[in-house]
Amino acid sequence: MQEEQGLFQTDFPPEEFAARRAKVFDAIGGEAVAVLQGAPAVRGFEVFRQFNEFYYLCGVEVPHCYLLLDGRSRRTTLFLPDPALVESPGESPTLAGAAPELVMRLTGVDAVARIEALSEALKEAKLVYTPHCPGEGRAMSRWEARRGNRIAASDPWDGALPREARFIALLRARYPGAEVRDLSPVLDRLRMLKSPRELELLRRAARLAGLGLMAAARATRPGAFEYQLAAAANFVFLTNGARGEGYRAIAASGPNIWLGHYFRNDRQLRDGDLVLFDYAPDCGYYTSDIGRMWPVGGTYSAQQRELYGFVVRYHKALLRRIRPSVLAADIHAEAAREMAEVIAATAFSKDIYRAAAQRMLEFKGHLSHPVGMTVHDVGRYSPEPLAPGLVITVDPQLWVPEEKLYIRCEDTIAVTPEGIENLTGFVPLDLDAFEALLREDSRVNTPMATEEP
């Protein structure tokens, strides 16, 4: 309906949010309640983005909301702020000003109230679950949020409590008879395995990430700047409907490739440089992860082929072995045995390169991190066998500290019942194929996510 347009997301039906909340009810039990605090209002000219955990359970994009899941009745209440406070004249309306019946129909919650009613709703609770981890906002992962909290806490002129800690303190002060427990581990487990609709968003994010990287590669030439490569990719993201970037661009060249999470992107490219590029969009609260390295001049040097070619071969060895019901440690061990034979048969040009390759056999982070609502998504998958619905990165990495060289290539894969789906696998990986990509027309174009690369 016209009056509903733009008020609520369309990627998930209310039934999916209800199913997620049902799993929370099962986890907290029939004597507890769970309460989540939504993200605060923005303080500038940017579009509001909800915290991931809050969005995951209801899809509501209104600042200063609260969501109460009452395990005693298995009913969910959404507490909305006064629309006069969060809606400005001349801006788009939000669910805060919508009729409660419409809000309940769109979101699937059982009741809607103003935030002033939350105090009464919590009055009789004896066991309250709430996330103890910081909320993840725009282009943010939990670890980056925690780092920001630590920096603020160490500042003698700041030292303010993080928002989530302040909320926990208020719950304990206002309801001294209630026990407050951490809901984050419950939500982390739920977010680890993706639903079919989540996988569709991850496919779209991966598609745009790959198309953006290919556009950046085509725009590479001596004299260009790193930020121009990032701009070429971001142009693809935005013209295909992304909400922005899932994380800041890594567009490192020359000596900057040694910095794994380099972000300044202000160096001018030089012939002979190697580029490390890693960038992905935000598509409906889901992102991706991809990494490739390529030569500025269009042709890999003998040294670049030696090192990057070895990492690409390691990458393929890992991909061949990923399957459900096996441990990540076993996949690492299997790939290491294959690559040990490759090292033994390879005449490396320098002893330090052979030593770097040997160290790769011992590194346990080549199957890197989960990907989902953030690029470094929540949860620890490695202690358990891989399961269908898990989405992680394959990111073999090689370090040559003597020459400040950091070499890697990365894809985002989804574990399936049969093996894997390489979500970013359409982007050239082999060195010859990537050199052919670099020779393609470099004029600015607008590749669409529905087109073949």
Backbone hydrogen bonds, N-H to C=O, Kabsch-Sander energy under -0.5 kcal/mol:
donor,donor_aa,acceptor,acceptor_aa,energy
4,E,1,M,-1.1
5,Q,1,M,-0.7
5,Q,2,Q,-0.9
7,L,4,E,-2.1
8,F,4,E,-0.7
9,Q,59,G,-0.6
16,E,13,P,-1.2
17,F,13,P,-1.2
18,A,14,P,-2.4
19,A,15,E,-2.1
20,R,16,E,-1.9
21,R,17,F,-2.4
22,A,18,A,-2.2
23,K,19,A,-1.4
24,V,20,R,-1.4
25,F,21,R,-2.5
26,D,22,A,-2.2
27,A,23,K,-1.6
28,I,24,V,-2.4
29,G,25,F,-1.8
32,A,29,G,-0.9
33,V,127,L,-2.3
34,A,69,L,-2.6
35,V,129,Y,-2.8
36,L,67,L,-2.3
38,G,36,L,-0.5
38,G,65,C,-3.2
46,E,44,G,-1.7
52,N,136,E,-1.4
55,Y,51,F,-2.5
56,Y,52,N,-2.7
57,L,53,E,-1.0
57,L,54,F,-0.7
58,C,54,F,-1.1
58,C,55,Y,-0.5
59,G,54,F,-0.5
59,G,55,Y,-1.6
64,H,39,A,-2.6
65,C,62,V,-0.5
66,Y,79,F,-2.0
67,L,36,L,-2.1
68,L,77,T,-2.7
69,L,34,A,-3.3
69,L,67,L,-0.5
70,D,68,L,-0.7
70,D,75,R,-2.7
71,G,32,A,-1.9
71,G,69,L,-0.9
73,S,70,D,-0.8
74,R,70,D,-2.3
75,R,70,D,-1.1
77,T,68,L,-2.5
78,L,111,A,-2.5
79,F,66,Y,-3.3
79,F,77,T,-0.5
80,L,78,L,-0.6
80,L,113,A,-3.0
85,L,82,D,-2.1
86,V,82,D,-1.1
87,E,83,P,-2.2
91,E,88,S,-2.0
97,G,94,T,-1.2
98,A,95,L,-1.3
102,L,99,A,-0.6
103,V,99,A,-2.2
104,M,100,P,-2.6
105,R,101,E,-1.9
106,L,102,L,-2.5
107,T,103,V,-2.4
108,G,104,M,-2.2
110,D,76,T,-1.8
111,A,76,T,-1.4
113,A,78,L,-2.4
115,I,80,L,-1.3
117,A,114,R,-2.0
118,L,115,I,-1.6
121,A,117,A,-1.7
122,L,118,L,-1.6
123,K,120,E,-1.0
125,A,122,L,-1.4
128,V,179,E,-3.4
129,Y,33,V,-3.1
130,T,181,R,-2.2
137,G,135,G,-0.6
140,M,137,G,-1.2
145,A,141,S,-2.1
146,R,142,R,-2.5
147,R,143,W,-2.0
148,G,144,E,-2.2
149,N,145,A,-2.0
150,R,146,R,-2.5
151,I,147,R,-2.3
152,A,148,G,-2.3
153,A,149,N,-2.5
154,S,150,R,-1.7
155,D,151,I,-0.6
155,D,152,A,-0.9
158,D,155,D,-1.9
159,G,152,A,-2.1
166,R,162,P,-2.5
167,F,163,R,-2.1
168,I,164,E,-2.1
169,A,165,A,-2.3
170,L,166,R,-2.1
171,L,167,F,-2.3
172,R,168,I,-2.2
173,A,169,A,-2.2
174,R,170,L,-2.8
175,Y,171,L,-1.9
178,A,175,Y,-2.2
179,E,126,K,-2.8
181,R,128,V,-3.0
181,R,179,E,-0.5
183,L,130,T,-1.7
186,V,183,L,-0.6
187,L,183,L,-2.0
188,D,184,S,-2.8
189,R,185,P,-1.8
190,L,186,V,-1.7
191,R,187,L,-2.4
192,M,188,D,-1.0
193,L,189,R,-0.7
194,K,192,M,-0.6
194,K,389,G,-2.7
199,L,195,S,-2.6
200,E,196,P,-1.6
201,L,197,R,-1.6
202,L,198,E,-2.3
203,R,199,L,-2.4
204,R,200,E,-2.0
205,A,201,L,-2.6
206,A,202,L,-2.4
207,R,203,R,-2.5
208,L,204,R,-2.4
209,A,205,A,-2.5
210,G,206,A,-2.6
211,L,207,R,-2.5
212,G,208,L,-2.8
213,L,209,A,-2.3
214,M,210,G,-2.3
215,A,211,L,-2.0
216,A,212,G,-2.3
217,A,213,L,-2.3
218,R,214,M,-2.3
219,A,215,A,-1.4
220,T,217,A,-1.4
223,G,269,L,-2.4
224,A,221,R,-2.0
226,E,267,R,-2.3
227,Y,265,N,-1.0
228,Q,225,F,-1.1
229,L,225,F,-1.0
229,L,226,E,-0.8
230,A,226,E,-1.7
231,A,227,Y,-2.2
232,A,228,Q,-1.9
233,A,229,L,-1.8
234,N,230,A,-2.7
235,F,231,A,-2.2
236,V,232,A,-1.2
237,F,233,A,-2.1
238,L,234,N,-2.7
239,T,235,F,-2.2
240,N,236,V,-0.8
240,N,237,F,-0.8
241,G,238,L,-1.6
242,A,237,F,-2.3
243,R,282,D,-3.0
246,G,280,A,-2.9
247,Y,280,A,-0.9
250,I,278,D,-2.4
251,A,249,A,-0.7
252,A,276,L,-1.9
254,G,274,L,-1.1
256,N,253,S,-2.2
257,I,254,G,-1.6
258,W,255,P,-1.3
259,L,256,N,-1.5
260,G,258,W,-0.9
262,Y,259,L,-1.7
269,L,224,A,-3.6
273,D,270,R,-2.4
275,V,294,W,-3.2
276,L,252,A,-2.7
277,F,275,V,-0.5
277,F,292,R,-2.5
278,D,250,I,-2.2
282,D,244,G,-2.4
283,C,281,P,-0.6
283,C,286,Y,-3.6
284,G,282,D,-0.6
286,Y,283,C,-1.0
287,T,372,G,-2.5
291,G,410,E,-2.1
292,R,277,F,-1.7
294,W,275,V,-1.5
296,V,273,D,-2.4
298,G,295,P,-1.2
305,R,301,S,-2.7
306,E,302,A,-2.1
307,L,303,Q,-2.3
308,Y,304,Q,-2.3
309,G,304,Q,-0.7
309,G,305,R,-1.2
310,F,306,E,-1.0
311,V,307,L,-2.0
312,V,308,Y,-2.6
313,R,309,G,-1.9
314,Y,310,F,-2.2
315,H,311,V,-2.5
316,K,312,V,-2.1
317,A,313,R,-1.8
318,L,314,Y,-2.1
319,L,315,H,-2.4
320,R,316,K,-2.1
321,R,317,A,-0.6
321,R,318,L,-1.3
322,I,318,L,-0.8
322,I,319,L,-0.7
325,S,386,L,-3.5
326,V,323,R,-0.8
331,I,327,L,-1.7
332,H,328,A,-2.5
333,A,329,A,-2.2
334,E,330,D,-2.6
335,A,331,I,-2.5
336,A,332,H,-2.4
337,R,333,A,-1.9
338,E,334,E,-1.7
339,M,335,A,-2.6
340,A,336,A,-2.0
341,E,337,R,-1.2
342,V,338,E,-1.4
343,I,339,M,-2.6
344,A,340,A,-2.1
345,A,341,E,-1.4
346,T,342,V,-0.6
346,T,343,I,-1.2
348,F,346,T,-1.2
353,Y,350,K,-0.5
354,R,350,K,-1.6
355,A,351,D,-2.5
356,A,352,I,-1.9
357,A,353,Y,-2.3
358,Q,354,R,-2.4
359,R,355,A,-2.1
360,M,356,A,-1.3
361,L,357,A,-0.8
361,L,358,Q,-1.0
362,E,358,Q,-0.6
362,E,359,R,-1.1
363,F,359,R,-1.1
368,S,366,H,-1.0
368,S,393,T,-1.7
371,V,391,V,-2.2
372,G,374,T,-2.1
377,D,370,P,-2.3
377,D,375,V,-0.9
381,Y,379,G,-0.6
384,E,381,Y,-1.4
386,L,326,V,-3.1
389,G,415,V,-2.6
390,L,387,A,-2.0
391,V,192,M,-0.6
392,I,413,I,-2.1
393,T,369,H,-1.4
394,V,411,D,-2.7
395,D,366,H,-3.8
395,D,393,T,-0.6
398,L,407,I,-2.7
400,V,405,L,-2.9
403,E,400,V,-1.4
404,K,400,V,-0.5
404,K,401,P,-0.7
405,L,400,V,-1.9
407,I,398,L,-2.8
409,C,396,P,-1.0
410,E,291,G,-2.4
411,D,394,V,-1.7
413,I,392,I,-2.9
413,I,411,D,-0.5
414,A,421,E,-2.6
415,V,390,L,-3.0
416,T,419,G,-2.2
421,E,414,A,-2.5
423,L,412,T,-1.5
423,L,421,E,-1.1
424,T,412,T,-1.0
425,G,422,N,-1.2
427,V,424,T,-1.5
434,F,430,D,-2.1
435,E,431,L,-2.3
436,A,432,D,-1.8
437,L,433,A,-1.7
438,L,434,F,-2.1
439,R,435,E,-0.9
439,R,436,A,-0.6
440,E,437,L,-1.6
451,E,448,M,-1.9
